[in-house]
Amino acid sequence: MIQVHSRVGPDGVLKLAVPLGPKDANMEVVVTIHSLSTEKNAATKPWLQFLDETYGSCAALSVERGPQGMYESRESFSRVPNLQIENWEAA
């Protein structure tokens, strides 16, 4: 089985050129059209519709990010001791 991915042109015509070689000359084949874009769009359509309906719905509210608090300082992590940003490729 050979699987070929192609795109329908702006004229609505699907053009395929699949060189198989002389040993396959005069062989009958079946071509099945299976739309990939429909499947991809079907999964994301409800989410995109939700975004279209709700985007900007809170724009008039005065929402502010509150204080984030203080976090403890930790020792820096390094997999290579004494590694400097300037020479990371040399390590």
Sequence and secondary structure as in RCSB ss.txt:
>XXXX:A:sequence
MIQVHSRVGPDGVLKLAVPLGPKDANMEVVVTIHSLSTEKNAATKPWLQFLDETYGSCAALSVERGPQGMYESRE
SFSRVPNLQIENWEAA
>XXXX:A:secstr
         TTS         GGGTT         HHHHHHHHHHHHHHHHHHHTTTTTTS              
   SSTT  GGGGGG 
